């Protein structure tokens, strides 16, 4: 058993950071309940480790010897016979040691968490804060009210010119959106109901209407011809187009036959 302990010391002793580390190792190795420590067994194993350290010519720190004397003191108290009527209420001599071991266990476990954080964030690099230079306030400049008024009027004029240019473009876009194919079809049907033969270039021309309105009017003519409410005539290439109304078809509303635009 002595050789086994010596081998164990050779592998493990250098990792013990103090007596509680060694004591906690013995408790875990023997799978002992920390709330019910068999003080006799733990004391013997602890002293065996100290003896093994002496055989290996290792320097034993004073705290290891203090723990050894504490264990021997607890062991002797537990070996003494209980006397007197208050023997059952005697405080367990292991209580103080158990409290310290529980505290050590808590810090030992949390030290692993801190080690993991150190390994994770140890590779991070942060930029050191820079000193903010003192900003000197500019000297106040005296400006006459007339100069300020002139600058303000100049800024407002440039703003109005810019906005007026955009507003003209927007107005043109909105005007284009008002041209509806269905509205032009209704307009054309209103003319045809009067039984009038229309000349397209006189009703829809770029002098009175926009190009979009003329193009939409031509599409309206094609839609009315498609559903059979009018016919087209053109006697020469690029000549005038004439729209002639057809006979009424049983009072059918042509708008029903025309698809939505």
BELQUI-V827018 format. One line per field, one symbol per residue. phi: phi as a letter, one per 40 degrees, with the letter a starting at -180 (. if undefined). burial: 1 if it has 9 or more other ideal C-beta (glycine too) atoms within 8 Angstrom, else 0. A space follows every 10 residues. Layout:
BEGIN
phi = ???
burial = ???
END
This chain:
BEGIN
phi = .ccccccccd cbcccccicc cccccccccc fccccacccc cccccccccc ccccccfccc cccccccccc cccccccccc ccbgcccccc ccccdccccc cccccccccc cccccccccc ccccbbcccc cccccccccc bcbcdccccc cccccccccc cccccccccc cccccccccb cccccccccc ccccgcccbd cccbbccbbc cccccccccc cccccccgba bbbacadgcc bbbbccccbf fccccccccc c
burial = 0000110110 0110010111 1111111001 0101001010 0110111111 0111010001 0001111101 1111100100 0000000000 0011001101 1101100100 0000000000 0000000000 0000000000 0000000100 0000000000 0000000000 0000110010 1101111110 1100000111 0011100011 0011011111 1011101011 0100000000 1111110000 0001100100 0
END
